[in-house]
Amino acid sequence: MSHSVKAFAPATVSNIACGFDVLGFAVEGPGDEVIVETRETPGIEILEITGDEGRLPKDAERNTAGVAVRELLDLHGRSNGVSIKIHKKMPLSSGLGSSAASAVAAAAATAALLDLEVDRETLLRCALEGERVACGSAHPDNATPALYGGFVLIRPGEPHDVVELPVPPTLTCALVRPHVEVQTRAARTALGDQVPLSAAVQQWGNLAALIAGLFRGDLELISRSLHDSIAEQKRAHLVPGFPEAQAAALNAGALGCSLSGSGPSIFALCDGTARAEQVADSMVAAVSDLGLGVDRLVSSVGARGVRVLR
Amino acid sequence: MSHSVKAFAPATVSNIACGFDVLGFAVEGPGDEVIVETRETPGIEILEITGDEGRLPKDAERNTAGVAVRELLDLHGRSNGVSIKIHKKMPLSSGLGSSAASAVAAAAATAALLDLEVDRETLLRCALEGERVACGSAHPDNATPALYGGFVLIRPGEPHDVVELPVPPTLTCALVRPHVEVQTRAARTALGDQVPLSAAVQQWGNLAALIAGLFRGDLELISRSLHDSIAEQKRAHLVPGFPEAQAAALNAGALGCSLSGSGPSIFALCDGTARAEQVADSMVAAVSDLGLGVDRLVSSVGARGVRVLR
């Protein structure tokens, strides 16, 4: 008997200025929907992908969702046949964790489809394997918030720790996406392998203060901590409109503003929805003035993670 | 009319494994006592230094305490004459913030002596100026806990933030000091100017998790976070006995163990006093086995900061 399960995983903002590779949060609205179905014959097949303008590989061994499902089956010694439909409800290469969302949704849907007893650690491992194939490396700062929801810290290690952080109730995210494209690999290359010790000290001092600010609900401390001493200046030139949007956001009263992941999406954290709407408007105006198209979104910080919709 | 004021500032542990240059806490017991007295003629004079084996400069312009007092007077436009006696009740060059303790105690005592209206930020600025002269650079991770007490995070910046961190009630520090000497400047030089990005990500992931662990009172998370990816391996060779003491501490059940500042003192964080005593004994045995002399101390984490004793 064939049946199907649908799952949705949200878009995510990663890095969060001073939290390069270790911080991320989920946003409301955009995300990826994955529908999995049992099939008669063994093997994983991608039946359909929508919303990607034909750009994602349908070969299951090269697709982030296909690899995540393969990993899940392998871990459980299962040889079921699974077919996958992916509906991208967020832009590709946007810095919002598109490949992570597909991988997380695919793994969660398949676990439900096959009634596998599986914890979040295992689902994360599968999603990261998908990311590794799609992006060439597995950075958990999108997949983790897409899975857990909320605002999470990932302590790197074997195994890593996922720390769910408290979020002050009025903390709100304004997001804009200039219609330009940044390749994740190019953005990684721009960083180089070495960083100045002095910049690293700045970064971890800011990150430590950001964590303390979240626990205390101290928006002023959060604001003073939202600076990126490592990646932002090396990547800014890859994102037309970023300097202008950042200046506009801070001028409009944002607590802080930086690139989401490696861009081109730009997030600003704000105190309250009304302020976040103003900040989003200001960023949109700044990017539009350059003749670029731009999307906008206002979201709580730390929306729900993946949900399975049978 | 001449009168005198005495102040005591505690020894401090800085860096705390993953918090290079941004974390420190005060310990109970060792520290520096400074007695200041008004004198008839303007100018700052160091009358006496004990406990330094004659090694510290008595020239007030080259002594950390003298410079801190000078800075305080200058900030208040005062030309009083002040004489200073310094009783070092902790070893020099031990990695326990000896120069910071003298500077903090001297500034606090002088503020009380002259009834100056002065906040902690100002006292810290004076102490850091003293440190800058004595050490060639002003790193606030000893002076800040010596002044504020407790376990503090210093977010670098202009101005920096001092964040007083919560300390789980059973968190206890075992400290040992092998009788070897490490020059702070040599320890700084060993670090170099650049660090691998991957090691920096490890470091700030651990630091962020340590801060979260302190807020949550999660000793297991604290334990998993107490690793230094940046300084420890570059400095370990400067401290005979460190690898042996660290292995002994972890084997005896310490939550984590690393160099205090640039060493030679070695701290281990432990769950409870009984465990800390065992860990201290184990570290002492490991260092003694190498034929080195060694001191030991067990202290709460985050003792009181400077106190003025009129």
Chai-1 contact restraints between the chains, C-beta under 6 A:
chainA,res_idxA,chainB,res_idxB,connection_type,confidence,min_distance_angstrom,max_distance_angstrom,comment,restraint_id
A,D21,B,V201,contact,1.0,0.0,6.0,A-B,restraint_1
A,V22,B,G205,contact,1.0,0.0,6.0,A-B,restraint_2
A,L153,B,A208,contact,1.0,0.0,6.0,A-B,restraint_3
A,R155,B,G205,contact,1.0,0.0,6.0,A-B,restraint_4
A,R155,B,A209,contact,1.0,0.0,6.0,A-B,restraint_5
A,P156,B,Q202,contact,1.0,0.0,6.0,A-B,restraint_6
A,P156,B,G205,contact,1.0,0.0,6.0,A-B,restraint_7
A,D161,B,A209,contact,1.0,0.0,6.0,A-B,restraint_8
A,V163,B,A209,contact,1.0,0.0,6.0,A-B,restraint_9
A,V163,B,A212,contact,1.0,0.0,6.0,A-B,restraint_10
A,D193,B,L197,contact,1.0,0.0,6.0,A-B,restraint_11
A,Q194,B,Q194,contact,1.0,0.0,6.0,A-B,restraint_12
A,V195,B,L197,contact,1.0,0.0,6.0,A-B,restraint_13
A,V195,B,A200,contact,1.0,0.0,6.0,A-B,restraint_14
A,L197,B,D193,contact,1.0,0.0,6.0,A-B,restraint_15
A,L197,B,V195,contact,1.0,0.0,6.0,A-B,restraint_16
A,A200,B,V195,contact,1.0,0.0,6.0,A-B,restraint_17
A,A200,B,A200,contact,1.0,0.0,6.0,A-B,restraint_18
A,V201,B,D21,contact,1.0,0.0,6.0,A-B,restraint_19
A,Q202,B,P156,contact,1.0,0.0,6.0,A-B,restraint_20
A,Q203,B,W204,contact,1.0,0.0,6.0,A-B,restraint_21
A,W204,B,Q203,contact,1.0,0.0,6.0,A-B,restraint_22
A,W204,B,W204,contact,1.0,0.0,6.0,A-B,restraint_23
A,W204,B,L207,contact,1.0,0.0,6.0,A-B,restraint_24
A,G205,B,V22,contact,1.0,0.0,6.0,A-B,restraint_25
A,G205,B,R155,contact,1.0,0.0,6.0,A-B,restraint_26
A,G205,B,P156,contact,1.0,0.0,6.0,A-B,restraint_27
A,L207,B,W204,contact,1.0,0.0,6.0,A-B,restraint_28
A,L207,B,A208,contact,1.0,0.0,6.0,A-B,restraint_29
A,A208,B,L153,contact,1.0,0.0,6.0,A-B,restraint_30
A,A208,B,L207,contact,1.0,0.0,6.0,A-B,restraint_31
A,A208,B,I211,contact,1.0,0.0,6.0,A-B,restraint_32
A,A209,B,R155,contact,1.0,0.0,6.0,A-B,restraint_33
A,A209,B,D161,contact,1.0,0.0,6.0,A-B,restraint_34
A,A209,B,V163,contact,1.0,0.0,6.0,A-B,restraint_35
A,I211,B,A208,contact,1.0,0.0,6.0,A-B,restraint_36
A,I211,B,I211,contact,1.0,0.0,6.0,A-B,restraint_37
A,I211,B,A212,contact,1.0,0.0,6.0,A-B,restraint_38
A,A212,B,V163,contact,1.0,0.0,6.0,A-B,restraint_39
A,A212,B,I211,contact,1.0,0.0,6.0,A-B,restraint_40
A,F215,B,F215,contact,1.0,0.0,6.0,A-B,restraint_41
